[in-house]
Amino acid sequence: MINRTASPATPQGEFAIAMVERFVGDRCVREAPWFETAADLWSAYLAWCEQSRVKAVKQTAFGRAMAALGFAKHRGHIVTYRGVRLRG
């Protein structure tokens, strides 16, 4: 499911993708009609990193990793990612 053509070709980029993929697996549901705001996903990711005791990637790397994982970013009045929602 990872789009390697969109993913960074650096070890840091691969690390970012792996960390964000773990976050998505733990805290999110992949569902086509749903969407989450980028701000809500970022906040949840930071909380997950703190709970999991892992170093958070930078916000730009988070966005690139989300794209590499196949989540389309929609820029409007509020930035959202399509095809994903936070659990519970």
Secondary structure, 3 states (H helix, E strand, C coil): CCCCCCCCCCHHHHHHHHHHHHHHHHHEEEEEEEEEEHHHHHHHHHHHHHHHCCCCCCHHHHHHHHHHCCCEEECCCCCEEEEEEECC
